[in-house]
Amino acid sequence: MTTSDMTELGPQAAYEAHLALCHGNGGTLSSQCTAILGSEATL
């Protein structure tokens, strides 16, 4: 599911999501971090 999917479907779009990918960077691209989060259903 992309951000545009969530925009089109509204706040309920991610209600049943069991997996999430979070990514961010800091400074002037000096550091990167990616986290994969999931519920018990993803194990």
PyMOL commands that set and color helices and strands:
alter all, ss='L'
color gray80, all
select helices_A, chain A and resi 3-9+11-14+40-42
alter helices_A, ss='H'
color red, helices_A
select strands_A, chain A and resi 19-26+31-38
alter strands_A, ss='S'
color yellow, strands_A
deselect
rebuild
show_as cartoon
